[in-house]
């Protein structure tokens, strides 16, 4: 049986942790940063964890995750 193909776009945006959760980088930290508070920018720097429903969908596009 041939190898399964990975969705490249999904592989670039998400990573699966050892416990099976899906991590992603939060959006909103690229430009127009002067009006955003330090607290808000700090919170955006941390990685987010997808909900179980969304994680299931993403894992379907990452066949070996």
Rosetta blueprint (number, residue, H / E / L):
1 X L
2 X L
3 X L
4 X L
5 X L
6 X L
7 X L
8 X H
9 X H
10 X H
11 X H
12 X H
13 X H
14 X E
15 X E
16 X E
17 X L
18 X L
19 X L
20 X L
21 X L
22 X E
23 X E
24 X E
25 X E
26 X L
27 X L
28 X L
29 X L
30 X L
31 X L
32 X L
33 X L
34 X L
35 X L
36 X L
37 X L
38 X H
39 X H
40 X H
41 X H
42 X H
43 X H
44 X H
45 X H
46 X L
47 X E
48 X E
49 X E
50 X L
51 X L
52 X H
53 X H
54 X H
55 X H
56 X H
57 X H
58 X H
59 X H
60 X H
61 X H
62 X L
63 X L
64 X L
65 X L
